[in-house]
Amino acid sequence: MQNILDKKIKLIWDFRGPAAERTAEHYQKHLAEFVVLEELKYDITGFQHFSDMHSIAYLVVAEFEMKDIREMLRPNRGEIYDEDI
């Protein structure tokens, strides 16, 4: 069973509109820099494109880091991260 402090949370930033794809890719680069600067437990960032008008950037954090990072970076939403999906 996974320890609660090891649970991974995927923080998500939604980008919409014709520039969503480029914006999400660019924001992911800043998230990767943030991981290094803040020495986060996990080094998992990325972006996904869902349509011409909707893309996301995301950052995976340990549950114990989530509250502080959420307050600093203000993601739109979050979900439990499942590496198998």
Z-matrix of the N, CA and C atoms (Angstrom, degrees):
N
C 1 1.455
C 2 1.532 1 109.55
N 3 1.296 2 115.82 1 138.40
C 4 1.459 3 121.24 2 -177.17
C 5 1.525 4 110.54 3 -77.64
N 6 1.326 5 115.27 4 133.07
C 7 1.462 6 121.69 5 176.03
C 8 1.527 7 108.65 6 -65.06
N 9 1.324 8 116.98 7 140.31
C 10 1.478 9 120.94 8 -178.48
C 11 1.531 10 111.99 9 -58.53
N 12 1.324 11 117.73 10 -31.81
C 13 1.466 12 119.75 11 179.84
C 14 1.522 13 111.86 12 -73.92
N 15 1.328 14 116.92 13 -14.88
C 16 1.455 15 120.61 14 178.83
C 17 1.525 16 112.62 15 -97.06
N 18 1.337 17 117.46 16 -3.07
C 19 1.458 18 120.01 17 179.95
C 20 1.524 19 108.41 18 -63.00
N 21 1.330 20 115.13 19 136.81
C 22 1.462 21 120.66 20 -179.05
C 23 1.520 22 110.02 21 -98.73
N 24 1.338 23 115.53 22 134.04
C 25 1.462 24 122.84 23 179.24
C 26 1.528 25 108.51 24 -116.39
N 27 1.305 26 116.25 25 130.62
C 28 1.468 27 122.45 26 178.27
C 29 1.525 28 108.08 27 -97.06
N 30 1.323 29 116.04 28 110.15
C 31 1.464 30 122.03 29 175.88
C 32 1.529 31 107.77 30 -88.46
N 33 1.326 32 116.40 31 134.05
C 34 1.468 33 121.30 32 -169.14
C 35 1.525 34 110.91 33 -126.45
N 36 1.330 35 114.54 34 134.99
C 37 1.464 36 122.48 35 173.46
C 38 1.526 37 107.21 36 -114.95
N 39 1.319 38 116.68 37 121.93
C 40 1.464 39 122.29 38 179.19
C 41 1.520 40 109.72 39 -91.29
N 42 1.307 41 115.78 40 138.01
C 43 1.464 42 122.19 41 174.87
C 44 1.517 43 107.45 42 -127.06
N 45 1.318 44 115.73 43 132.10
C 46 1.466 45 121.11 44 -176.90
C 47 1.524 46 109.98 45 -129.18
N 48 1.295 47 114.49 46 151.87
C 49 1.452 48 120.45 47 178.66
C 50 1.514 49 111.22 48 111.38
N 51 1.333 50 116.74 49 178.49
C 52 1.462 51 120.57 50 -175.29
C 53 1.535 52 114.05 51 -64.19
N 54 1.322 53 118.65 52 -21.78
C 55 1.468 54 121.09 53 179.59
C 56 1.530 55 112.28 54 -99.30
N 57 1.327 56 117.95 55 10.15
C 58 1.466 57 121.55 56 -174.40
C 59 1.527 58 112.58 57 -57.21
N 60 1.312 59 117.77 58 -44.50
C 61 1.464 60 121.35 59 -176.90
C 62 1.527 61 111.03 60 -61.10
N 63 1.309 62 116.95 61 -52.26
C 64 1.474 63 120.84 62 -179.41
C 65 1.528 64 111.29 63 -63.59
N 66 1.316 65 116.93 64 -38.97
C 67 1.457 66 121.06 65 -178.50
C 68 1.535 67 110.71 66 -65.83
N 69 1.321 68 117.08 67 -44.01
C 70 1.466 69 120.71 68 179.06
C 71 1.529 70 110.99 69 -62.72
N 72 1.312 71 117.31 70 -44.33
C 73 1.473 72 120.66 71 178.28
C 74 1.520 73 110.80 72 -60.95
N 75 1.312 74 116.71 73 -42.80
C 76 1.462 75 120.83 74 179.89
C 77 1.534 76 110.70 75 -66.69
N 78 1.312 77 117.27 76 -43.44
C 79 1.466 78 120.73 77 -178.98
C 80 1.522 79 111.06 78 -63.50
N 81 1.321 80 116.83 79 -35.38
C 82 1.473 81 120.80 80 178.35
C 83 1.525 82 110.62 81 -60.08
N 84 1.304 83 117.96 82 -36.05
C 85 1.472 84 120.82 83 178.22
C 86 1.525 85 110.43 84 -63.05
N 87 1.325 86 117.09 85 -39.85
C 88 1.463 87 120.65 86 177.52
C 89 1.532 88 110.98 87 -67.80
N 90 1.324 89 116.93 88 -37.02
C 91 1.463 90 120.12 89 177.30
C 92 1.529 91 110.59 90 -63.91
N 93 1.323 92 117.46 91 -40.05
C 94 1.464 93 120.87 92 178.14
C 95 1.531 94 110.60 93 -63.87
N 96 1.317 95 117.77 94 -39.29
C 97 1.469 96 121.45 95 176.03
C 98 1.527 97 110.41 96 -64.13
N 99 1.328 98 116.64 97 -39.51
C 100 1.463 99 122.22 98 179.42
C 101 1.525 100 110.53 99 -61.64
N 102 1.319 101 117.44 100 -41.13
C 103 1.473 102 121.85 101 178.68
C 104 1.521 103 110.11 102 -56.08
N 105 1.313 104 117.04 103 -45.85
C 106 1.467 105 121.85 104 -178.48
C 107 1.527 106 110.48 105 -68.37
N 108 1.318 107 116.91 106 -47.54
C 109 1.473 108 120.72 107 -177.86
C 110 1.527 109 112.47 108 -61.81
N 111 1.322 110 116.58 109 -40.25
C 112 1.464 111 120.97 110 -175.89
C 113 1.534 112 112.86 111 -92.02
N 114 1.334 113 116.07 112 -2.53
C 115 1.466 114 122.27 113 179.69
C 116 1.529 115 111.56 114 51.82
N 117 1.338 116 115.42 115 53.54
C 118 1.456 117 121.24 116 -178.72
C 119 1.530 118 110.85 117 -71.41
N 120 1.310 119 115.21 118 157.83
C 121 1.466 120 121.13 119 -176.86
C 122 1.523 121 111.80 120 -63.35
N 123 1.327 122 117.40 121 -40.64
C 124 1.464 123 121.05 122 -177.59
C 125 1.520 124 110.39 123 -113.21
N 126 1.313 125 115.33 124 147.76
C 127 1.459 126 122.23 125 177.88
C 128 1.528 127 108.08 126 -112.88
N 129 1.329 128 115.10 127 64.69
C 130 1.463 129 120.02 128 -177.25
C 131 1.525 130 108.35 129 -125.50
N 132 1.318 131 115.95 130 111.78
C 133 1.457 132 122.28 131 174.66
C 134 1.525 133 107.12 132 -135.95
N 135 1.303 134 116.41 133 166.34
C 136 1.453 135 118.71 134 176.90
C 137 1.506 136 111.29 135 178.48
N 138 1.333 137 114.01 136 -174.25
C 139 1.455 138 120.98 137 176.21
C 140 1.512 139 107.47 138 -148.01
N 141 1.326 140 115.26 139 155.27
C 142 1.456 141 121.91 140 177.92
C 143 1.524 142 108.43 141 -139.80
N 144 1.322 143 115.11 142 145.77
C 145 1.459 144 121.32 143 178.35
C 146 1.526 145 107.59 144 -112.72
N 147 1.312 146 116.03 145 126.77
C 148 1.453 147 120.83 146 -178.87
C 149 1.521 148 112.18 147 -104.37
N 150 1.314 149 116.13 148 -29.82
C 151 1.465 150 120.83 149 177.72
C 152 1.526 151 107.65 150 -163.61
N 153 1.307 152 116.16 151 -179.74
C 154 1.466 153 120.11 152 177.83
C 155 1.524 154 111.93 153 -63.78
N 156 1.321 155 115.87 154 -17.54
C 157 1.460 156 120.05 155 -174.07
C 158 1.536 157 113.79 156 -119.30
N 159 1.335 158 118.80 157 6.29
C 160 1.468 159 120.17 158 -179.43
C 161 1.520 160 110.90 159 -149.01
N 162 1.326 161 114.99 160 122.75
C 163 1.455 162 123.05 161 175.20
C 164 1.516 163 108.01 162 -140.05
N 165 1.332 164 115.82 163 160.87
C 166 1.457 165 120.48 164 176.79
C 167 1.521 166 109.99 165 -130.89
N 168 1.318 167 114.29 166 155.68
C 169 1.465 168 122.52 167 165.28
C 170 1.525 169 104.76 168 -117.99
N 171 1.339 170 116.30 169 148.62
C 172 1.458 171 118.28 170 -179.17
C 173 1.522 172 111.97 171 -143.59
N 174 1.319 173 112.94 172 158.72
C 175 1.456 174 123.50 173 179.12
C 176 1.523 175 107.06 174 -137.68
N 177 1.336 176 117.01 175 127.99
C 178 1.454 177 121.48 176 178.19
C 179 1.524 178 108.45 177 -99.40
N 180 1.335 179 115.09 178 127.60
C 181 1.463 180 121.11 179 -177.35
C 182 1.522 181 109.47 180 -128.53
N 183 1.330 182 115.85 181 160.73
C 184 1.451 183 121.14 182 172.46
C 185 1.519 184 107.94 183 -72.27
N 186 1.315 185 116.25 184 148.08
C 187 1.463 186 119.24 185 -176.93
C 188 1.524 187 112.42 186 -57.20
N 189 1.335 188 117.42 187 -36.65
C 190 1.465 189 119.12 188 -179.02
C 191 1.530 190 112.36 189 -68.73
N 192 1.339 191 118.20 190 -18.63
C 193 1.470 192 122.22 191 178.36
C 194 1.536 193 112.13 192 -91.32
N 195 1.324 194 116.64 193 -16.54
C 196 1.455 195 122.20 194 -167.96
C 197 1.525 196 113.74 195 -57.46
N 198 1.315 197 118.52 196 -47.42
C 199 1.468 198 120.11 197 -174.20
C 200 1.529 199 111.61 198 -61.51
N 201 1.332 200 117.48 199 -48.32
C 202 1.469 201 120.53 200 -179.84
C 203 1.525 202 111.76 201 -62.69
N 204 1.316 203 116.62 202 -43.42
C 205 1.463 204 120.01 203 -178.43
C 206 1.525 205 110.25 204 -68.38
N 207 1.322 206 116.34 205 -39.52
C 208 1.470 207 120.46 206 177.97
C 209 1.528 208 110.26 207 -59.07
N 210 1.324 209 117.07 208 -41.69
C 211 1.469 210 120.46 209 179.40
C 212 1.522 211 111.93 210 -68.56
N 213 1.323 212 117.48 211 -35.27
C 214 1.466 213 120.83 212 -179.52
C 215 1.527 214 112.62 213 -74.75
N 216 1.322 215 117.33 214 -42.80
C 217 1.460 216 120.77 215 -169.39
C 218 1.529 217 114.88 216 -106.50
N 219 1.297 218 118.57 217 -12.61
C 220 1.465 219 123.71 218 175.65
C 221 1.539 220 114.17 219 51.41
N 222 1.333 221 118.36 220 62.50
C 223 1.466 222 119.20 221 175.85
C 224 1.526 223 110.41 222 -66.82
N 225 1.330 224 116.17 223 161.02
C 226 1.461 225 120.68 224 177.78
C 227 1.521 226 112.14 225 -74.65
N 228 1.328 227 116.13 226 -31.58
C 229 1.456 228 120.20 227 -177.71
C 230 1.520 229 109.97 228 -165.34
N 231 1.316 230 115.70 229 176.63
C 232 1.456 231 120.56 230 178.71
C 233 1.515 232 110.01 231 -152.86
N 234 1.337 233 114.79 232 163.22
C 235 1.454 234 120.76 233 178.32
C 236 1.519 235 108.46 234 -155.52
N 237 1.312 236 116.26 235 161.33
C 238 1.452 237 119.94 236 175.71
C 239 1.519 238 107.61 237 -68.27
N 240 1.310 239 116.62 238 134.04
C 241 1.466 240 122.11 239 -176.50
C 242 1.511 241 109.08 240 -89.60
N 243 1.321 242 115.74 241 125.96
C 244 1.451 243 122.12 242 177.30
C 245 1.527 244 107.54 243 -118.10
N 246 1.322 245 115.79 244 112.55
C 247 1.461 246 120.48 245 -176.36
C 248 1.520 247 112.37 246 -65.55
N 249 1.320 248 117.76 247 -18.92
C 250 1.456 249 121.33 248 -176.08
C 251 1.521 250 113.38 249 -83.17
N 252 1.341 251 117.11 250 -8.29
C 253 1.475 252 119.45 251 -178.40
C 254 1.509 253 109.74 252 -88.30
